[in-house]
Each structure stands twice: as C-alpha cells, then as structure tokens.
Amino acid sequence: MSGTAPPGDKANTLLAVPQFIGLLAVMGVLHLIAREQFLLFHTLVELLRILVLGGLFVLAWHTRHWADNHFLRVVGIAAVFIAGMELFHTLSYRGLGLVGPDDGNLPTQLWMAFRLLEASAFLLAALPAGRSVSPGRVLAGYASATLVLGGLIFTGMFPDAFREPGGLTAFKVNTEYLIATTFAVAMALLFARRKRFDAQVHWLIQASLAFNILATLSFTRYVSVYGLANEVGHYFLLISVYLIYRGVLVTGLATPYQIMFRDLKRHQEHLTELVNERTAALQQSEQLNQSFVENSPAILILHDRDGRITLANPAFEALAGKPASEIVGHYPRDIIAPQIANAIERNNLAAIAAGKAVLATEAVTLDNRQRLFEAVHFPLSDPSGQVSGTGAIATEVTEQRRLQANYELMVQASMDALVLLDDRGNFVQVNPAALALTGYSESELLTMNLEDIDAGSHPGGIGERLKQIGSNRSGRFESCWQHRNGQVREVELSVQVFDGMVTNGFCAFVRDISQQRADLRRIEFLARYDALTELPNRARFEELAQQRLQRAGQTGQQGLLVYIDLDNFKDINDSLGHYMGDALLRTIGQRLQALADPQRLFARSSGDEFIALLEVGSGEAAMATELARIQQTVVDPVSVNGHQLLTTVSVGVSVFPEDGQDFTTLYRNADTAMYAAKESGRNTWRRFDKAMQEKAFERQLLLAELRGALARGELFIHYQPQFNLASRELVGAEALLRWQHPELGLVSPARFIPIAEESGLIVDIGEWVLREVCRQGRAWKEAGLPPITLAVNLSAIQFQRPGLSAAVARILDSTAFDGRFLELELTESVLAGDEARVANTITQLRQYNVQVAIDDFGTGYSSMAYLNRFAVDKLKIDQSFVQGMETDRNSASVVTAIIRLAHSLDLRVIAEGVETEKQAQHLEQLDCDEVQGYLFSKPVAPAAFADLLEALTTQE
C-alpha cells in the first residue's frame, strides 16, 4: 500500500468510472432483492463483506514475512475474526435463525461484537502506523477478544441490544456512537500519517472509514431488523468494504501481477542475451566455460560423434535425476525417458545434416505433467573442421508459453477493442472486438488512420489529443467512433504509450459506452422525471416550485400548492390489473401536462398522487375556477382496451404565503387538506386551515403513543359471546382489542386501528392478539371449561404479509391451542386481491384446521366467484344490515340473500350487532345460524367471559 504505482501504468487506477458504475449496478440489484426478500439481501451483503475480509486476511498472513506493513498486518489479521463473528451474525439473523434463537437480539449482539473488533482494528492500525508489529501477537490478541465477546454473547452475559417490539436498546445505540467515534479517531490518525501511504490508497481507506461511520449512524435509527434504516446502513457498509477491496486487495494482488506480466517479455529477452554472451565466452576461456556449464539454468549437454554424452551440466543432472558420473559415456536412451532421448538424437542428427544450429521445440511429459522445452542443437567440429559431435542447449518455456497463450487469448477474447497505433495514429494491430466495433475488416482497418473513424469533437482534433498523451505517457478520454454503416458510437479510450523494438506508438483499449451513456441519460431523466407519466417528479417539482414561489412573492400573485389524490385507485389495480392502472395514470399525466404553462406546474408525487403549483389571482373564485378545471380534467372517462375507467379526486390546497412561505410547509399542509377532503366523502377539495393541522397533530400523537402501548401493557382483549340462534347455546366469542391509555383513557378502536394499519404497527399488534387469544383459549380448556370457537380479526396488511400461515402455526404450537377452535376473520377486500396468493394462504391455514370467516359481508366487493373458489367456513353479516332490517326493506333483502347464498354453498352464517329480540326472531325465521350483539352480551373481560361460560355450562 505504501509507495507509488508504476509510472504510466493507468491500469492501477484504484477507483474509476467503470468500478463506480459497477458498484451502483450491484447496489441497484440488491435494492430490488431487498424489496422482495430482505433476508436474502442481508445475507448477500454480509457474505460479500466476509469474502473481502477473508481476502484481507490471506493477503496479510502470506505477506507477513516480507512485507513489513503495520496497517495491512493489523487490519488483515483482525479481518479473519471479524469475518467469523459476521458469519455467525448472518446465520443467526431473524428469519434464517441457523444459530441460536430466531429473534432480533442475538444477531444484533453479534453485530456489535464484530463492529467493535473492526473499529478497534482500524484504530490500532492507525496508532503506530509504520512501526513493526508481531503477527503472532495480533493473531493472539484478536483471537482472545473474539472468544471473550462470543462467550459473553452465547452465555447471555452480553447486554441486550434489541427487544421486541421496542427495537434498539439504549446500550446498542450508545455503543454504535462509540464505534462511530472510534472510526473517526482512526481517520484523524491516518490523516496525520498519510505520507506513509500511497495517495490513492490513503484516500480510499479514509472514504471507507467515512462510510463505516455513516453505516454505524444508520444502525442507530432502525426500529425493525427489516427496516429502511437497516437497508441503508448495509448499503454504506457495502460501499465501505468495496473501498477497502479497491485500496488494499487490488493494490496488494492485482498490481504486482500487472508488473510481472509486463516485464515477462523483457525477462525472456534478457535470458536469451545471457545465453548468447555465455556461449561466446565459452570459446574464449575454459574457466568461463566451466562456470557457464555449472551455473547455467539452461540444460547443456555435449555428445561425441557416436552420440554418447561427453558433458552434462547440473540442469541436465536434475532432469535425469542422476549425477554426472552416471551420465557421461552413456547414450541418452540409457539415461532418460525414451521420448526425450529420441528427440535429442533426432535433433542432433538434423544439426549434423544441416551443418549448422537448428532450433527445436519439444513437448515432453515429466512427472505426469507436460512440459515444453526450446532447444538449440548445433554441430561440434575438431580443428580440422570435421564434425566431432553435437551440443544442445535447452530452456524450459512451459510457463512463458502459457502466459503468452493466455495473453493472446485475452486479447482475442476481450469484449473491449484493443488497437495498436503508430506514432502518427495509423492502425498497426487490432483484435476481433475492434473489428466488430468499427464494422471494417482487419485488412481495411490496417490501411486506415484513427482520424478516419474518430467523430469526436476534440480541441485541435484527435491528433492533438494523441500528442498530449505522448507527452504524458498515458491518458483516458471519451470520444465517438463512426461505424462503417454510418452509426456513431460513444467510446472510452484508455491509451498507453509503448516503446517497441521496431516502432513506437500507442496501445489503446476502447470500450463501447453507448449503452452506458444512454442508460446514464435515462437515469438522469428518471432522477428528475416520472418514468410513467414523464411529468417532473417530486424532487424536480420542489426545485422548480421554489423558483416560482419566489416569483409569486415578487409579483404579488397567489400561489396555490395543490395535492391531488385519485379516489379508490387501488380498486382499479386489484380488479383490472396494474396495466390498466398505469394506463389511467399515464393518461391523467398527459392531460395535466397539457394544462401546464408558465403559471401552472404539475408533477407526479408518488403512486396515484399528483401535485401542482398554480399562480393565480387572489380570491376564492380564482381558486375555485382553477381547481374545478383540474378536477374536470381528471374525472373525464379514460378508455383503455375497451374499458371505460372513471375516477374521482380528493384535492388539498395550501396557499402561499398565508399557509406557508416555503415548499416543505406548503406541501405538508396541502397533504393535510387532501386527507380532510377524503374524510369529507372524497371527490371534493379542501383548503388547509388550522383545525386540520390540529387533527393531524392528534393523529401523530396517537401514533406516537400507540408505538409503545403494547410494551407498556396498555392493550388488552375483551370477548363478545357468540350464540347458536336456534338453541341459544354459547358456541364462540369474538376477540376485540381495547386500549386503555393512562392519560387519554379508553381509546376507541375506530381511532387507533386505522392508525395502526397505516403505520404497519398492526402486524406486531395483530400477532400479539392472536397469541394472547390462543393462550387464553388454552387456559380456559385447562380450567375445565368447554371448548368454544374464538374468532380473531385479521388486518389486510397482516394477511398480505408473507409467512402468515407459518406464524399461525408457531403460535398454535407454542400455546398448545387446538387450531379447530380458532377462526380467522377476513374482510372482502383481502379476497379481491391476488387470487392465487389468497387461495394458497387459506389452503395453508386449513392444514392446521383453522376456520376462515368473511367479516362484514355485503359491504365490500361481494362475489360468488371467490366464495366458491376459496375454502371459507362462515359469512358474517355486517351489523348495518341487521340493524336496518326492521325499517329498511333493502337491508332485510340483503340479509335474506346472504343467508340463502351461504347455505347454498354449505357455509354457516353469523349476524353481528343484534340488539333487539325482534331482530333475533327475524334472523331465526331466516335460518341464521349464529348471532352476537348487545341483546345477548356486551364484550367482557376474560374473567367475566369465563364466569359466563361456566354459568351457561352449569345450566345445561
């Protein structure tokens, strides 16, 4: 890592555009994986780190005797223990759970352990950078630290780092800050000692430590081990280890190989010159001759006229495996393998016949390995000029030929064009990739100059560019090459000056970057515009809006920030498919774009939401006119593949400068007003006012309090009895969630359930409810009470999460509750989604004998198709129909139809919200199976329900 790279060797550039683009591509793929399968994403990132850490250890350990580099030695040797801890962290991650309990605490503890090791390694490496340190002490020290940390963790003595459902502990967060501080101190120390490092390597290490700090800070923010902060932290971690890979491994491994490969040819030429010099000296001095024979690495043997060996040097002795005393005076066939002996005798005869030296290349098999020798066989003459014998000098070229063949293969198989140019820019040599890139044949291209195909715009022309590279010895630039068919392609040239034996010139690797540049332009477009509608995205909109708000402030016009949300857009996606939904969004985007002018700016914010900034005159009338125009533009029918798509919009408006003087405030207030429009029945608009803000604040307050309600024990369950209508027998109960806040009192489920669903808290809360109900059911059974069916409502978010059936199975197993007495209630909207996934989930639940009921039947998208397709057991009539039976003929008809439909499909029916005896009698006449409601019992606490169940059982 110390010192400088070979002069002019641009291949040693440690971090350039191609590597950066490759890293972005890898992170893009990982992000796609994370969206679908976070566990796989986490495993891949950790394994990439483990591979690089392993490489660091191998490099450090195998160079410890000859490379006295303190930084590499400490960090590299510590890397194997960091990688080991990280592997245990990966295998114990929640969802994989191959090591220890499958929870979030163990992997988080292991995470802290190896991060502490990693931070300390960089700090120790930075403290005395440049001094000598014993590899054994480093190895022993980190082995001991690893054993201590591992022992503390696996014996349970290590403090908790993650608790369900509260998330990160204070110990974990504070430790992460300590780790970040340690990395920062290491950066400062390394900067003070930067002259001990190559400049590129130093800054790559500093950048790696900086991203390590960012990763550490990200890991102080996540609530869930599958959360966004966790994902972002792993991206920073991946960038950090990639920078170490480029700075340390590439420097330690690739650069020496490049230098060796470049000098191989020179070494071979030098060896040939050495042989020639020693041959000439042999004729001048017997002493020099003897020295050459004894010390030459080449094989040297002499034969008399009859073919017997008269002299053999130690190299030949090694080949034959015998001393010279057992070689001299014998024929080659008596000494070595027949294959080699026959080749020697054949080439000696050829030299005698030719009267001069002959060259031969022989492939022979020695020790079950094929080896290649280049030999010079020459005749020997006595003083009278008569042939007195022969001599041979042989050199093994197995490795050189292999390297040469590999080099030629790389040149021919390279996906990049490789061209050699003379000093005037004429093509001297090209590979197949160059022919494909230009469209010319090899014979055509070798008659052309670089200027004939270069279509780039360079100051002074391509000749001036080559002249500049000739002065600098190397260079990299982008240009355009014109294909034979006229097509212009963007290329990147990496050019190196070469000094050849015959001519001087340039060696250039040429890469076609047309697609990369097109992709980059596309990326730049997507960074500022929405791909589906081609409207500005929110970031671009904010940039433009800030400018227009300044102008509105100067002109005194009224600025309206308008938040537009399509009503019930999800229904279109669920019923007709995302293709139809995208077509609708695309058409609406085109319509809004048609309204755009210097006073009207439109953008797509996200999903089915659009935003606009309007500069209009003051007054409510001007505002109403503009909003009516936008509403009409959106609600006009859209025809897609024969379907007439209709939608309405809920619009929120905030006014500049009354409702805010910056974009962020205006956007937040317009969003609040849009939600008020939805709550007012949709298909309308609302202007922001303070009351809306207060309501939004109350919602945020409830969300904040709800996050810790489960951990604080504020949530509990009441049970509403369910009765067989004909026998009035207690047959089940519906579990109803309640929240008793110490200050707010009893919070209505209508207030906190929607908030739990929107925030995702419903997943953890729902699993707790399911576990608590199963535990309670098991407790009642052990108390001797008769078994009844316990019904639990499942949120659509719970049902759509992968692994629901596995979670239910774990809960049934851990609570020892019989699945036959568990009933899961689903809303109709759940069944109207992905039919294959829904059917598969219900089938898996039925494997555990769990019953499935459709809650609030008749209030959503009711369909006989999914009743027939999905294996449900019961329909639950919504209380709005039950309570309207006595006064509303339509409600009575709906109840009658639901009961008949269910019975025709062999499904049971339960009516909820029964409050009068008249309603019960009417339902009994319609053969309704079960009922629940205040007529029979209100929801009661578990103890009261147990008393009720015991009392009814005693009466029987």
N, C-alpha and C positions, 0 to 999 in steps of 0.2 A: 504494500500500500504506500510505502514511502518512495521518494524519488519521483522521476517523471517518466512518461511513456516514451517509447522510441520516437525520435523526431520524424515528422511526416507521416506517421502511421495513424491515419484517421480512423482505422477500424477499431482503435482503442477508445474512441469516444464513448463514455460510460452511459450517458443518458441523452438520447436524441429523439427527434420526432417519431421515428418508427416505433421505438420502445414505448414512448408515451402513448401513442395511438393503440398499441397492443395492450397496454395496461388498461386503458379506457374500455377497450373491447371486452377484456376479461371481466372488468367490473360490471359492464352492462349485462353480460350473460349471468353473472352471479346475482345481479339485482332481479332479473327475470326469475331465476330459480328461487330467490328469497320470497318473491310474491306468492309463489305456488307452494313451496316446501322449504320453510325457513330452516328446518333441521338439516336438510341436505346442504343448503347454503352455508350454514355454520360449519358443518363437517368439512366441506371443501376448503373453506378459507383456513381453518385450523391445520388441515393436512398440508396445504401449500406452505404455511409457516414452518411446520415440523420438517418438511423436506429441506427448506433453506437452512434451518438451524442445524440439521444433520450435516449438510454440506459444509457449513462453517466449522463444525467440529472436525470433520475429516480433513479439511484444509489445514486447520490449526495444528492438529495432532501429528500429521505426517510431515509438516514442515518445522516441527519444534527443534530439530537438531541443527538445522542450517539457516533458518530464518529467525533472527532474534528480534521479533516484532511484539512488543509488550501488548499493544492493543488487540491484535489478532489472537495472541495466545490466551489472554484472559477471557475475551468475549467468545472466542471459538470453543474453548474447553468448557466454559459455562453453558454453551448452547446445547450440549447433549442432555444436561439435566433440565434445562428449561423445556426442551422438546419432550422429554419424558413426562414432566408434570403436565405439559399442554396436551399430550396424548391422553392421559388419564382424565383431564378436563373434558376433552372431546368425547371420550367413550362414556362419560357419566352425564352428559348433557340431557336435559329433560326431554323426553320423547325417544331417546336412544337408550339411556339407562343401562349400559352394559357393565358399569362399575358402580356399586353402591345403590342407595335408594334413588328412584326416579323422581327427583324433585329439583328445585332450583337452587338449594343451598349448597350441596356438595360440589357441583361444577363451579359455582361462584367462589367457594373457598379455594378450590384447586386453581382457579383463575388468579386469585390474589397471590397464591403461593408462587406460581411461576412468573408473575409480573414483578413480584418483589425480587426474585432471583435475577430477572432480566435487568431491572433498574440498577440493582447493586453491581451487576457485571459491568455495565457501561460506566458507572461511577468509579469502580475500582480500576477499570482500564484507563480512565481519563486522569486519575490522580497522579500516578508517576509515569505517564506516557513516555516511552523511550527507554525506560530502565529495564534491566534484565529481571525476569521472574521465573521461578521454578515451575515447570508444567505440573510436576507431581503435587506441589503444594496447592496449586489452583484446583487440580482434579480432586484432591482430598477435601479441600475446603468446601467446594460446591456439592460434593457427594454427601458430606456431613450435614450441610444446610438443607439439602433435599430430603434426607432421611428424617431430620427433626421436623420439618414442615409437614411431610407426609404422615409422620407419626401423630402429630397434633391433630391433623385433619381426620384421619381414619380412626382415631381413638375418641373423637368427639370433644377434644380439649380446645380445638381452634374455635374462636368466636363465630357465631352465626353471621353470615353475610347476606342472606336472602330469606325472607319469611313470606309465606303465603297467608293472606293475599296482600300484605302490606308492602312488599317489594324489598328494596335495598335497606340494609340496616345502617345505622349511623357509623358503626365500625367500618363497614365496607366503603362507604363514601369517603370517610376521613382517610382511610388507607390509600384510596385512589389518589387523593390530593397529595399524600406523602410521596407516592410513586411518581406523580407528575413533577413534583418539586425535585426529586432525585434526578430525573431525566434532565430537567432544566439546569441543575448544578453541573451535570456531566457535560452539557452543551457548552457552558461557560468555560469549564476547564479545558475542553478540547479546543475551543476557540483560542485560548491563551497559548496552546501548544500547537497551533495549526501549521507552523513551519516544519514540523516533524512528519507531515503527511503530504502526499500529492494533493494539489489544489482541488482537483475534481473529486477525489476520494473524500477529502475533508468535508466538502460541502454536501456530498451525498449522505455522509454519516450524520451531519448536522440536520439535514432535512428529514432523515429517518427518525431522529430523536424528536424533532418537532411534531411529526405526525404521530409518534408514540404518545406525546403529551395530549394531542387532540383526541386520540383514541381513548386515553385514560379519562379525560374530562367527559367524553361521551358516555362512558360507562358509569358515570355518577348520576345519569339522568333517567335511565330506563326504569319502568315500573314492571314490565313483563320481560321475561327472557326471550320473547319473540318480538319485542317492540322495535319501533323505528330507531330509537337512540342506540339500541343494541346493534342493529344492522349497520348504521352509520359508523359506529365505533369499529366494527370489523372491517369496513372499507378503509378507514385510516390505518388500521393495523396491517392490512394487506399492502397498502402503499409503503408503509414504513419498512416492512420486511423486503419488499421489492427493491427499495433504495439500497438496503444493506446488501442484497444479492448483487446489484449492479456495481456497488462500490467496493465490495470485498471479494465475493466469489469470482466475478468476471475479471477483476484485477489479478487475483491470485491464480486463476486457472487458464482463462482464455488468452490473456496477453502473452504469457510465456510460450504458449503453443504457437501463437501467430509469429513470434520472433523466431522460434525454431523452424517453422515451416518456410519462412522467408529466407533463412540462412542455409537451408538444406542444400540448395543448388551450389552455393558458394563453397560449402564444405566439400562436396563431391569434387568440384573443380580443383580445390586445394589438394585433395588427396591424390588426384591424378598427377598434378605437378610434382608432388613429393616423390611419387614412384619414378617419374622421369629423371628427377635430379639424382636419386639414389642409384638408378641404373647407369647414368653417366659416370658417377663417382666410382662405381664398381670397376670400371675399366681402368681407372687411374690409380686406385690404391687398394691393395689387398686388405689392409686393415679396415678401410671404409667399407669394402665389400663384405667383410666378416660382420661388421657392425650392422650393416643393412640386413644381411641374412638372418641375424639373430633377433633383430628388433622390429623387422617389418611386420605390420599387421596383415599384410597380404600373404597368401600362400606362395612359396617359392620352392620349386623342385627342378633338378637337372638330371638328364638321362644320358647314358652313353649311346654309341651307335646301335647297340643291340637292344636298347630300351630299358636297361637296368638303371635303377636310381643311383645317382652318384652324390647327390646333395639334397637335403631336405631341411627346411628351416622349422623353428618351433611351431609356426602356424600350421604347417602340414603335419607335424607330430600330433598336435591337438586334434586335427581332423581324423588322422588314422588311429589315434589312441595308443600309439606305440612310440618308444624313444628312437632317436636317430640310429642307434646301434643295431636295431632290429629292422631298419628300413633300408639303409644303404646296402647296395649289392643285390637287391631283390627287384623283381618286376612289380609294377603297380598291382597286377592282379593277385599277387601273393600277400599284399598288404591291406588293401582297402576293398570295398564292395565292388562287385563286377561292373555295376552300372557306371561308377566313377572311373574305374580302371579302363574300361573300354573307351570312354570319352577321352581320357588323357592320351591313350595310344592312338586313337583315330586322329586327334588334332595334331599330335606330334608328327605323324606321317604326312599330314596335309602341309605342315610348315616345311618339312624337308622337301616335299614335292614342289612347293611354291618357291623355295629358296629364300623366303622372307617370312617375317612375322605374320601370323594370321590371328584374327580375333574370333572368339567363340563365346557363346552364352549357353550354359548348360543348367537344366533344372534337375536336381537330384533329390532323393528322399533320404534324409538322415534323422534317426531317432523318431521315426513316424511323422516327420514334418518335412514338407517340400521346401527346399532352399535353392536360391538362384545365385549362380556364380558367373562373373565375367572374367575371361582368361585371355592372356596373350601368349601364344605358343610361337617360339622362334628357334631357328636352327643355330647350332654352335659350330664354329669352324676351327680347324687347327691352323698353325702358322702357314701351312701350305695352301690353305684355302679349301681344304676338303672338309665335308661335314663330319664332325666328330661326335655329335649328339644333339640333344634338344633341351630347351629350357621352357619353363612355363611360370607365369606369374598370374595368380587368380585372386580375385577380390569378391567377397560375398556382397551382393547388391539386393538381397531379398527385401530389406526394409526400404531402401531407396526406391526400388521399383514399385513397391506397394504404395508409398507416399505419392510417387509420380502418377501412378494409375488413379489413386484417389483424387489427386488434384485435377487430372484430366476429366475424371467422371464428374467432379463438382462443377467444372467449367461447362461441360456439355449439358449437364442436367440442371444447371442453375435456372431458376424461374426468372432471375434478373438477366438482362442483356449484359454481356461482357465484351468490350471492344478495346482494341489497342490502336492508338493513333500515333503517327509520326509527329515530329515537332511542327509540321505545317497543318496538322489536322486531317491528313489522309488516313483512311481506314487501312490497317495492316492485318489485323486478325479479328474475327467475330465468332461468337458462338450461336447455336440454333435459336436461343431466345432473342438475340439481336435481329436475326432474320425474320422471326415472327413479329417483332415489334415494328419493323420498318416495311415489311412486305417485299423486300428485294431479295434476290438470290445472293449467295456468297460471292459469286464471280462479279455480279453487278456492284455489290456494296464495296468490294475491294478496289474498284475503279473510281470511287466517289470520295468526296471530302465532307467533313462534318457540316460545313455550311450548306451543302446540298439538301440536307434533311432538317436542319435546325430552323424552326419557325418562331423561336422565342424573340422577345424584344429586349436585347441587351445593349446597354450604352456602348457604342463603338463596335457592336457586332460580336459574334461568337469568337472571332479571332482575338479581340481584346480580352475577352474572358479567359481564353487559354493562356494568353501572355501573362495575365495576372497570376494564374495558377502556377505557371512556370516559375515565377518569382517566389511564390510562397511554398512551392513543392507539393502542395495538395490543396484541395478545395471541394466544396459541395454547393451545388446550386440547382435551381429548378428551371426548366425550360419547356419548350414544346417541340415535338418532332412530327414531321409530316409523313404519314404513311404513303406508300406508293399509290393507294387508291384515293388520296387526297384528304383523308381523315386526319385531323390534328389530334395528337395525344399529349397529355401533360406528363412530363417525366422528371425524375430526380436523378442527377448525375453526381456520383462520388468519384472524384478524379485524383489520381496519384501520378506524379512524375516518375518515370523509370529511366534508368541509365543502362541500356543494353550493350552487348558486346559488339553488335553490328550497327545499331541505330539507337537514338534516344527518342523519347516521345511520352505519351500519356496512356495510362491504364485507367479505364472508366467502367464502373458498374452503373448500369442505367436501369432504373425501376419505373415501370408504368404506374403512375399515381393518378391516372384519370379518374378511376372509380373512387379512390380515396378523396380526391378533391371534390368530386360530385357529392360524395357522402358528407364531406365537411360542409359544403354549401347547404346540403339538406339539413344537417344538424344545426347550422346557424339559423336556417329558416325556422326549424322546429323550436329552437330556443326562444324565438320571438313571436311565432305564429302558431295557431292551432292547425294540426295536420288535417283534421276532418273538414272544418269549415273555412280554413285559410283566413280566418279573422285573427287579429292580434290576440296573443294570449294575455294572461293577467299581468305578467311582468312587463311586457311591451306596453300594455294599456296603461299601467301605472306610470311608466316613463313618459308617455305622451300626455297623460292626464295632468301630470304635474305642470307641464308646459302650458297646457290650455287653461288650467286653473289660474296660473299667473296672469295670462292674458285676460281672463274674465275679470280678475280683480282690477286690472288696469282700465278696462273698458266699462266697468260698472254693470256688466250683464249678469244675469242669474245663471249660476252653474248647477245643473242637476246631475247627480250621480244616481243612476237607475240600475237596480238589481232585478233581473228578470229570471224567474224560475218557472219551468214548464210544469203544469199540474199533472199528476198521475202518469208521468212519463214511464215509470217502471212498469206499468201495466202493459204498455205497448211492447217493451222489450220482452216481458215474460210471456205475452200471448202471441206475438207475431215474430219475435226474434230480434236480435241485436242489429241485423242487417236493416230491418225496417226502421228501427230506432235511429240508426246512423243516417239513413236517407232523410228522415224527418229533420234531424239536427242540421244536416248539410243544406237542405232547402231553406230552413229558417235563417241559417247563417248567411246564405246568398241574399235573402230578402233584406236582412238587416244591413248588409253591406251596400245594398242598393240605396239605402237611406242615408249612408254616410256622406258627409260633406265637411267643409271646414268648421261647421258649428255642431256636427254630430259625429261622435266617435263610438264605435261598437267593438266588442271583444267577447270571446268565449271564456268564461271564468273557469268552469270545470263541469264535467257531466252534462246535465241539462240546464245549466245556468249560464246566462249571458249578462254582460254589464255594458252600460252606455254612459257617456258623458255628453250632456246637451248644454249648449249655450243659447239661452232663450231670454226673451224679455221678462221683466218682473211681473208677478201677479199669478194668482191661482189659475186664471183662464188660460194663460200661455202654457202653464204646466199641464193642465188637463188636456189641452189640444195635442201636445206632443206625446203624452202617454197614451191617449186614445189611438193616435196614429201607429204607435209601436204595437199596442195590443192587437189592433186590426191586422197589422202585417203578420203577426204570429198566428192568430187564430184562424186565418183563412185556410180552408182544407188543402191538404197536400196529397197528391195522387202518386202512389208508389206501387208498381206491379198490380194494378187493378184494385188496390185498397185505397179508400179514402180515409186518410189519417186526420183526426181532429184533436186539437188540444187547446187548453186554455192556459193563461199565465197568471201567476201571482207576482206583483211588482212592488218593490220597495223603493222609496225615493228619499234621498237626503239632499239638502240644498246648501250650496256654497254662497256666502260664508256663514250663514246662520247656524247650520248643523255641523260645521267643522271647517277648518281652514287648511287642512292637509288631506291627502288622499286616504291615508290609513283610517282616520276618524270618519270621513265621509263613507268609506266602504263598509266599515263596521256598522254604522248607523243605518245605511241602506239595507244591509243584510238583516238587521233587526226589524226594520219596517216590512221587509218581504215576509218574514215569519208572521208578523202581525196580520198581513194580508191573507196568508194561508189559514190562520186561525179564524179569520172573519168569513170563511167559506170559500176561499180561493176565487180565481177569475176576477180579481179586483186589484186595486192599488192602494197603498197607504203611504202617507208621508211620515217621516220619523218625528216622534215627539218624546219628551222626557219620560212619559209614562211607559213607553215601550222599553226605554233603557232600564227603568227600574224593574220591569218584569224580566228582562234579560238578566239583570243582576241577580234577581231572586233565583232564576233558573241556575245560574252559575254557583250561587251559594248552596242550593240543594245538591248540585253535583259534587261540590267540594265536601260537603258533609256526608254524602252517600258513599264516597270513596272509602271512608273509614268506618262506616256503620257496621259492617259485618265483623270487623276485627274488634270493635268496641262492644259487641253483643247487643246492639240496638235492634236487630232484626229478629223476628220470631214468627211462628206459624200458628194460625187458627184453623180449625177444621169445621166445615159445614156438612152436616149429615146428609146423606142421600138415601131415599126410601123407595122400596118397591111399592108402586102405587096401588096395586091390587091388594097386597097383604099388609101394607103399611109397616113392613119389616125393614129395619135398618140394614142396608146392604153395602154402604160405602160412605166415603167422605171426600170432599174436595179440599185440598190444601191451599190456603190463602195466606199470602205473605203480608206481614204487617211491619211497620217501622215506628218505633217509639223513640223520638228524639228528646234529649234531656231539656232542651230549650223550646223547640218548635212543637213539642207534644206529639200526638199521634198524627203522622203524615199520611194523607190519603194515597193509596196505591195509584190512583189516577194521576197524581202529581209526580211520583218518583219512578214508577215503572217506565214511562216513556223516556225519561232522562237516562235510566239505566240501560235501556235498549240503544239509544243514540250513542252513548259513550262506550258501549261494549262491556260495561260492568255486569250486565245481565248474565254473561257467561259464567263468571265466578259465583254470582249470587244464585243463579239457577242450579248450578251443580251442588251448592250448599243446601238449597231447598230439597233437591232430590235425595241427597244423602241423609238429611235430617228426617224426611218423611219415612224413608226406608228404615232408619234406625228406630223411629217411634213405632212403626208397624211391628217390627221385631220385638220391641219391648212389650207392646200390648199382648202379643202372642205368648211371650214368656210369662206374662201375668195371668194367663189362663183365659183371656178374652177371646171370643170367637173371631176368626179371620174375616176381614172385610176388604173391599177394594178401595185403595187410596189413589185418588186422581191428582196429578200434578200437571200444571200448565207449562208447556214448553214454548219459549220465545222463538220466533222465526230465526233470529240470529243464532240461538243455540242449535236449532235443528240444521242450519246450513253449515255449521262448523264441522270439519272432518273429524272423525273419531267419536261421534256421539254414541254409537252403539257400544263401542269399546268402553267408554266412560260409564255408561249404564251398567255394563257387565261388571266393571270393577266395583261399583257402588253396591250392586246386589251381592257380590261375593264378600266384600268387606263387612257388610251389615248382616249377612246371612238372611236376607229377606227374600221370600219366595216371589219370583217375577210374575206368577199368576195373579197376584193381588196388587200389582202396580199397573196403573192406567195413565198413559201419557196423552194429554190433550193438545191437539194441533189446530191452528187456525186454517181456514180455507186458503189463504194467500200462500201458505207454505206449500200446499199440494199443487198449486197452479204454476210452480216453478219448473225446474229441470226434472222432468218426469222420471227419467232413468235413475237419477241420483236419489229422488224421493222414494221410488219403489225399492231400490236396493237398501236404503236405510231402514225402511219399515220392515222389510224381509229379515234384516239382521236383528232388529228388535224382537221380532216374533220368535226368533230362535231361542230367546230367553223367556218365552211365554208371556212377554209384556203385552198388555192390551193397548190399542190405539183408538182414540176417540177424536172426532172433529168438533171443535168448540165453536160456539156462536154460528151454527149452521144456518144458512139463509141470508146472512148479512153481507157475504162477500160474493166471489165469483163461483157460484154453485154449479156443479157439473156432474151429471150422472156418469160421465166418462171416467172421472178419476175415482168415483165411488166404486165403480166396477173394477177398475184397474188396481187400486191399492187395497191391501188386506187390512181394512179398518174394522173395528168391532162395534162402534157406537156413534150415534149422532146426538149432538147436544143442541137443543132448540134455544135460541137466544131469548133472554127474558123480555126483550122489547115486543116480541110476537106474543109471548104468553100473557103479558100484562095488557095487551091490546085486544085480546080475544073477545072480551065482553062488550067492547064498544066499537071495534073496527072489524067489519066483515072481511076485509082483505087479510088482516092478521090471522083471523080464525081460519081462513082458507089456506094460508101458508102453513100453519101448524098442522092442519089436516093432511096437506100434501106431503109434508116432511115425514110424518109418521107412516103414511101409506108407502112412500118411496123406500124408507128404511126397512120396513117389514118385508117388502117385495125383494129386497136384497139380503134378507136374513140378518139385518143389523138391529141392535137394540137402540131405544130412544130414551133420552132423559131430558126433561124440561126444567130449566132453571128459572128462578125468580117467582115461584108460586107463592102468592101471599094471601089468597082467599080460598075458602072452601069451594066456592063456585068454580074457580079456575081448576081446582083439583078434580071436581066432579066432571067438568067438561073434558079434561085430559083423560080421565078414566073411561069416559064414553068412547073416546077415540083410540082406546087401547094403548095409551102411552105406557111405557114400561116402568120408568123411574122418574122421580121428581126430587127437587131440592128448592128450598126457599124459606122465608120467614114464617110461613104458615106452619112449617114443621120444626124448624130450629134455625136460629141465627148461627153464624160461625162462632165457635167456642174454643177456649184454650184446651190443650191436650188433656189436662187433668179432668176438666169438665166433660170433655167428649168421652173419656174412659168411663166416668160415672154414668153418663147417658147410655153408653153401650152395655155396661153391666146391668143397669136397671132394666133396659128393654129385654136383655137376655134372661133376667130373673123372671120377668112377667111371662115370658114364653114357657 
